């Protein structure tokens, strides 16, 4: 609340002074595997995981991702991938947990966060939790359209 | 297929004999009336022959049935997690070499074969062994690993991914029902030289005879007469197999009588290759306590610590030498006899042309090179294997574990395990040199995946017996304080880390009619202190006041939120940790604290594969958010203060200066138990020290358990705890009362992370702009990051 007020004030100051700084409302750079894991050996495991998943070998994919996690334990992207995988395997419980963990580690990017909330919604729906899914979807919406929220 | 085709054949044989005998009967009808008349003899013969035929038919069915359906008794094998190598991995050169030695990699120029390596300064060339896993596993390949600055600085492998794994080290086998152990090796993976040596010494006519060898017998008799005693047995390999396979070891006449026909029957139904393979995997090669060593595959591991395929000629010869008498020629107990017999085997191999003259002379000179018996990693980690066994027993019946050769991939990190054992034993030795009073336990977990990386159940880590890590239920003492504080922090409108709590005498009336008056450790009372200080300095009176305020039942609910399954009565005494917990249970309780609120079941197994390496079952990571991000962050921050300035600050001098860790000391009444539980970004470790008889151990959490924890953590590759607050948490300067906001530099002001709902509206009027300035800096950083 306080922070919001500060930001607004400062933004006004900056605009008035004609300073050419990108306003924070503008979208941040999209989050991808590259932005999260570039240069990490986990990247190689991530791409092996993707291949395995494409071939329907979810068990192997899961193992690759779990190995990657030991190399990059704070990567939101890896948790997101695990959430997608568990969802594919029909394990909504773990999918929700991983999606929330991805959210906890997520960089400050509304689109990315919104996508993760959608994932939480899907995972909740998979577990039959309709109201929980709706709530998660609403949070995704709010992130996508901050003005209307 | 051969089974069905051959059955009628043997039946025909049996019936074909009968008409011939009935012919005899007729011819002998007139032959006298003596009591041993020919007729009588004929009758007896017929009966005997019929019996013999029936017996033969029975034996035949018996032999084939057992051979075809014989399940090699292959105990489940437990493996450590494969050592993962990649640039950036923290790994000291010494640790790398220790690992290679433990895995019996041999030093050889150019690392020519799997299982060998060579060093050149900080660069190691390792020829890995390769293995199968649920992700396909790893091929055997030559990799180049460069170490520098305590980590891997470069890695070249065949696939160019800069990633490689060493095969998982076998750390145990599980055979509940019986005591036979073996490693099955198919014939095509048996070194041909071994087969040549075996046949040359044990059964030269193997490929010519039909189960029994009159030539071999004759040769043996000649040799025995010459030597004036029993020097050769004359049994064929087939007969020896029959002995090993079907018959008990006692030398009864009945056994002798059936051995030969069984050998012949076996040869009738099975190829020489099948018989040879069975022999190589069945033969008894020695005893390891209660465990019987069967087959060349396990023999290679038991005596040389390596796979059969990697043995050199003199080692193969030692195995062949054992066949004459596994205990008489035991290379460990009777090295001279073993060496002499081994050289005889090498000589025979030379005579048979299996070895060149040069090779013979070279290998004759080699030592026996057996590995010391105690050195086997199979017995090194009994406490962890105990955990694996318990987790397996929930999913697999005993016979499956004992017979099907399951490959259990566990989570054990050998280096973390060795570091834990060392830290515990060294510290206890320094406290109690006599070695009989204090004992302890350690649990190390990777909190994100819930992987149990190390488990020490005793000061003597190799000792079987009481597994303190899993079975010593002891009062957790102050380890419960973070749970009490978390209960309060989950009510942000009432409590924050800055909330003043009175560290003053308190008397709690109990339902029993008695009264409880808890004291502080130092016997003093500090008066009102911020909630976080009650945690950092482990103040009992402040904690009990806070706990009575939120209610013991609310604390019990938080315990169950964190995953505690057992029923905890909501007595006031739980606020100071009267709850009994094992070190393993404490690790479970602290795991969600370490991950910022995500509960993940602890696992010791990742995969189960069948004996051929095909995946059977997976134990995937599961996770669930159990504590909201805000309170989870706050309690972690509070626990960091324990190490930064509180009861665990002595750890700071042992750990790297920039490493952010958090934890809590615990000491139970009358110094019976010393605890420390704490975590970095990637390791959660719990240490307990105390006495088995529950007497005063004269140690506190700080003096007894914390030094073990810090040394152990300092020895592991660490990442810091994240310092980024989640949304909804702000850094706020508070005045000394903890009830008004303040500003940086204001008198007595302290900065706390706070949930928005906790931030008071009231300010002390000093420098409130500081907070805004901080916000701006963050905001700018956000733009440029």
Interface residues (C-beta under 8 A of the other chain):
Chain A: X1 X2 X3 X6 X7 X10 X21 X22 X24 X40 X41 X44 X45 X48 X52 X59 X60 X62 X63 X64 X66 X67 X69 X70 X71 X73 X74 X82 X86 X91 X93 X94 X96 X97 X98 X100 X101 X104 X105 X108
Chain B: X84 X86 X87 X88 X89 X133 X134 X135 X136 X161 X162 X163 X446 X448 X449 X595 X596 X597 X598 X606 X607 X615 X618 X620 X621 X622 X623 X624 X625 X629 X681 X682 X719 X722 X726 X730 X756 X759 X771 X772 X775 X776 X779 X782 X783
